[in-house]
Amino acid sequence: MDLLVWIVIILLFIASFASLIFPIIPGPLVLWGGFLAYQFLIDGERLSLVFWLAMIVLTILLIVSDIIANSYFVKKYGGSKWGERAAAVGVIIGSFIIPPFGIIIIPFTTVLIVELLQKNSAEEAGKAAVGSLFGFLSGSLAKIIIQLFMIIWFIIEVWLFH
């Protein structure tokens, strides 16, 4: 039985990375599915309170990493406050529209339109929109790092601390 549960846990961890390409997959929820499968089906006492509290914090960071990265890079590339907000909304909407491309196209387009509507030059608007692309890439990299960190912490907690 434990082997079957471990296979499910590993598949859930892999699926959490698939969420980077297919945002319709709830990556953090799938990752937590692996943690909870271990907790309730293998060993309910091994994972510490510190582990669970850290996973909550890291999950929040995981969820907002796209929004934070997009806003940061739009601002860095000369976008306005409205451009930053458009990038955040674009990430959320883009997650559901034409996955996985929507999370790239929608923020780019919304930032471009918002910046042009504010009477910025096409060059300025284009730079801010490109910032949203860098935001997507850096947000994805942050998600990979955070998810790997969470999985590695889980492995250490399970095999090394007890």
C-alpha positions as a LaTeX table, in Angstrom:
\begin{tabular}{lrrr}
\hline
Residue & $x$ (\AA) & $y$ (\AA) & $z$ (\AA) \\
\hline
Met1 & 0.00 & 0.00 & 0.00 \\
Asp2 & 2.81 & 2.43 & 0.88 \\
Leu3 & 4.37 & 1.93 & $-2.56$ \\
Leu4 & 1.13 & 2.88 & $-4.27$ \\
Val5 & 0.81 & 6.01 & $-2.11$ \\
Trp6 & 4.42 & 6.97 & $-2.90$ \\
Ile7 & 3.70 & 6.60 & $-6.62$ \\
Val8 & 0.68 & 8.89 & $-6.22$ \\
Ile9 & 2.78 & 11.41 & $-4.25$ \\
Ile10 & 5.47 & 11.45 & $-6.95$ \\
Leu11 & 2.85 & 11.86 & $-9.69$ \\
Leu12 & 1.26 & 14.73 & $-7.78$ \\
Phe13 & 4.64 & 16.45 & $-7.44$ \\
Ile14 & 5.25 & 16.05 & $-11.18$ \\
Ala15 & 1.75 & 17.39 & $-11.92$ \\
Ser16 & 2.52 & 20.46 & $-9.83$ \\
Phe17 & 5.27 & 21.31 & $-12.34$ \\
Ala18 & 2.89 & 20.69 & $-15.24$ \\
Ser19 & 0.90 & 23.61 & $-13.85$ \\
Leu20 & 3.64 & 25.91 & $-15.14$ \\
Ile21 & 2.70 & 24.96 & $-18.70$ \\
Phe22 & $-1.00$ & 24.37 & $-18.09$ \\
Pro23 & $-2.13$ & 26.99 & $-15.56$ \\
Ile24 & $-5.54$ & 25.34 & $-15.34$ \\
Ile25 & $-3.84$ & 22.69 & $-13.14$ \\
Pro26 & $-3.83$ & 24.06 & $-9.58$ \\
Gly27 & $-0.11$ & 23.53 & $-8.89$ \\
Pro28 & $-0.09$ & 24.43 & $-5.18$ \\
Leu29 & $-3.18$ & 22.33 & $-4.52$ \\
Val30 & $-1.68$ & 19.34 & $-6.32$ \\
Leu31 & 1.57 & 19.76 & $-4.36$ \\
Trp32 & $-0.41$ & 19.83 & $-1.12$ \\
Gly33 & $-2.20$ & 16.68 & $-2.28$ \\
Gly34 & 1.17 & 14.94 & $-2.12$ \\
Phe35 & 1.93 & 16.26 & 1.35 \\
Leu36 & $-1.51$ & 15.31 & 2.65 \\
Ala37 & $-1.38$ & 11.86 & 1.07 \\
Tyr38 & 1.79 & 11.22 & 3.04 \\
Gln39 & 0.37 & 12.70 & 6.23 \\
Phe40 & $-2.88$ & 10.75 & 6.19 \\
Leu41 & $-1.94$ & 7.55 & 4.39 \\
Ile42 & 1.65 & 6.83 & 5.44 \\
Asp43 & 2.75 & 8.62 & 8.61 \\
Gly44 & 0.64 & 11.18 & 10.43 \\
Glu45 & 3.35 & 12.17 & 12.88 \\
Arg46 & 6.50 & 12.68 & 10.83 \\
Leu47 & 5.86 & 16.11 & 9.30 \\
Ser48 & 6.53 & 18.82 & 11.87 \\
Leu49 & 4.54 & 21.93 & 12.70 \\
Val50 & 7.42 & 24.00 & 11.31 \\
Phe51 & 7.09 & 22.12 & 8.02 \\
Trp52 & 3.35 & 22.83 & 7.77 \\
Leu53 & 3.74 & 26.51 & 8.69 \\
Ala54 & 6.56 & 26.93 & 6.17 \\
Met55 & 4.48 & 25.21 & 3.48 \\
Ile56 & 1.63 & 27.66 & 4.11 \\
Val57 & 3.96 & 30.65 & 3.69 \\
Leu58 & 5.64 & 29.16 & 0.62 \\
Thr59 & 2.25 & 28.31 & $-0.91$ \\
Ile60 & 1.13 & 31.92 & $-0.56$ \\
Leu61 & 4.38 & 33.03 & $-2.18$ \\
Leu62 & 3.90 & 30.44 & $-4.92$ \\
Ile63 & 0.40 & 31.73 & $-5.67$ \\
Val64 & 1.36 & 35.40 & $-5.84$ \\
Ser65 & 4.75 & 34.99 & $-7.54$ \\
Asp66 & 3.35 & 35.62 & $-11.05$ \\
Ile67 & 1.52 & 38.74 & $-9.98$ \\
Ile68 & 4.51 & 40.11 & $-8.07$ \\
Ala69 & 6.95 & 39.37 & $-10.89$ \\
Asn70 & 4.71 & 40.86 & $-13.57$ \\
Ser71 & 4.09 & 44.06 & $-11.61$ \\
Tyr72 & 7.78 & 44.43 & $-10.80$ \\
Phe73 & 9.00 & 44.03 & $-14.38$ \\
Val74 & 6.28 & 46.22 & $-15.90$ \\
Lys75 & 7.34 & 48.98 & $-13.49$ \\
Lys76 & 11.04 & 48.34 & $-14.15$ \\
Tyr77 & 10.48 & 48.69 & $-17.90$ \\
Gly78 & 8.72 & 52.03 & $-17.52$ \\
Gly79 & 5.13 & 50.96 & $-17.09$ \\
Ser80 & 2.66 & 52.99 & $-15.07$ \\
Lys81 & 0.74 & 51.94 & $-11.97$ \\
Trp82 & $-2.17$ & 51.16 & $-14.28$ \\
Gly83 & 0.16 & 49.03 & $-16.39$ \\
Glu84 & 1.21 & 47.11 & $-13.28$ \\
Arg85 & $-2.43$ & 46.53 & $-12.37$ \\
Ala86 & $-3.21$ & 45.47 & $-15.94$ \\
Ala87 & $-0.36$ & 42.96 & $-15.77$ \\
Ala88 & $-1.73$ & 41.49 & $-12.53$ \\
Val89 & $-5.24$ & 41.21 & $-13.94$ \\
Gly90 & $-3.84$ & 39.85 & $-17.21$ \\
Val91 & $-2.01$ & 37.06 & $-15.38$ \\
Ile92 & $-5.18$ & 36.02 & $-13.59$ \\
Ile93 & $-7.36$ & 36.15 & $-16.70$ \\
Gly94 & $-4.64$ & 34.65 & $-18.90$ \\
Ser95 & $-4.45$ & 31.62 & $-16.63$ \\
Phe96 & $-7.90$ & 30.61 & $-17.86$ \\
Ile97 & $-7.83$ & 31.77 & $-21.48$ \\
Ile98 & $-6.00$ & 29.66 & $-24.07$ \\
Pro99 & $-3.67$ & 27.91 & $-21.63$ \\
Pro100 & $-0.70$ & 27.88 & $-21.61$ \\
Phe101 & $-0.33$ & 30.80 & $-24.03$ \\
Gly102 & $-2.87$ & 33.06 & $-22.34$ \\
Ile103 & $-0.62$ & 33.65 & $-19.36$ \\
Ile104 & 1.92 & 35.16 & $-21.76$ \\
Ile105 & $-0.31$ & 36.85 & $-24.35$ \\
Ile106 & $-3.03$ & 38.36 & $-22.14$ \\
Pro107 & $-0.74$ & 40.28 & $-19.72$ \\
Phe108 & 1.38 & 41.49 & $-22.65$ \\
Thr109 & $-1.68$ & 42.70 & $-24.54$ \\
Thr110 & $-3.39$ & 44.29 & $-21.54$ \\
Val111 & $-0.26$ & 46.20 & $-20.55$ \\
Leu112 & 0.29 & 47.36 & $-24.12$ \\
Ile113 & $-3.31$ & 48.60 & $-24.44$ \\
Val114 & $-3.37$ & 50.28 & $-21.02$ \\
Glu115 & $-0.09$ & 52.07 & $-21.65$ \\
Leu116 & $-1.26$ & 53.22 & $-25.10$ \\
Leu117 & $-4.56$ & 54.45 & $-23.63$ \\
Gln118 & $-2.54$ & 56.56 & $-21.21$ \\
Lys119 & $-1.06$ & 58.28 & $-24.25$ \\
Asn120 & 2.38 & 56.76 & $-23.85$ \\
Ser121 & 4.37 & 56.33 & $-27.03$ \\
Ala122 & 4.26 & 52.98 & $-28.81$ \\
Glu123 & 7.91 & 52.45 & $-27.79$ \\
Glu124 & 7.18 & 53.11 & $-24.10$ \\
Ala125 & 4.09 & 50.92 & $-24.17$ \\
Gly126 & 6.04 & 48.18 & $-25.94$ \\
Lys127 & 8.80 & 48.27 & $-23.33$ \\
Ala128 & 6.27 & 47.96 & $-20.51$ \\
Ala129 & 4.56 & 45.07 & $-22.33$ \\
Val130 & 7.93 & 43.35 & $-22.78$ \\
Gly131 & 8.37 & 43.80 & $-19.04$ \\
Ser132 & 5.28 & 41.63 & $-18.60$ \\
Leu133 & 7.02 & 38.89 & $-20.62$ \\
Phe134 & 10.06 & 39.09 & $-18.35$ \\
Gly135 & 7.64 & 39.03 & $-15.43$ \\
Phe136 & 6.12 & 35.79 & $-16.70$ \\
Leu137 & 9.53 & 34.18 & $-17.18$ \\
Ser138 & 10.83 & 35.26 & $-13.79$ \\
Gly139 & 7.54 & 34.26 & $-12.12$ \\
Ser140 & 7.81 & 30.82 & $-13.70$ \\
Leu141 & 11.41 & 30.50 & $-12.55$ \\
Ala142 & 10.38 & 31.55 & $-9.04$ \\
Lys143 & 7.62 & 28.92 & $-9.06$ \\
Ile144 & 10.07 & 26.22 & $-10.12$ \\
Ile145 & 12.48 & 27.19 & $-7.35$ \\
Ile146 & 9.76 & 27.46 & $-4.69$ \\
Gln147 & 8.18 & 24.12 & $-5.67$ \\
Leu148 & 11.56 & 22.38 & $-5.72$ \\
Phe149 & 12.34 & 23.87 & $-2.32$ \\
Met150 & 9.01 & 22.64 & $-0.95$ \\
Ile151 & 9.54 & 19.13 & $-2.33$ \\
Ile152 & 13.13 & 18.95 & $-1.10$ \\
Trp153 & 12.04 & 20.14 & 2.36 \\
Phe154 & 9.38 & 17.42 & 2.34 \\
Ile155 & 11.96 & 14.76 & 1.40 \\
Ile156 & 14.37 & 15.95 & 4.08 \\
Glu157 & 11.59 & 16.04 & 6.66 \\
Val158 & 10.44 & 12.53 & 5.75 \\
Trp159 & 13.79 & 10.76 & 5.42 \\
Leu160 & 16.39 & 12.67 & 7.36 \\
Phe161 & 14.74 & 14.08 & 10.46 \\
His162 & 13.12 & 10.96 & 11.82 \\
\hline
\end{tabular}
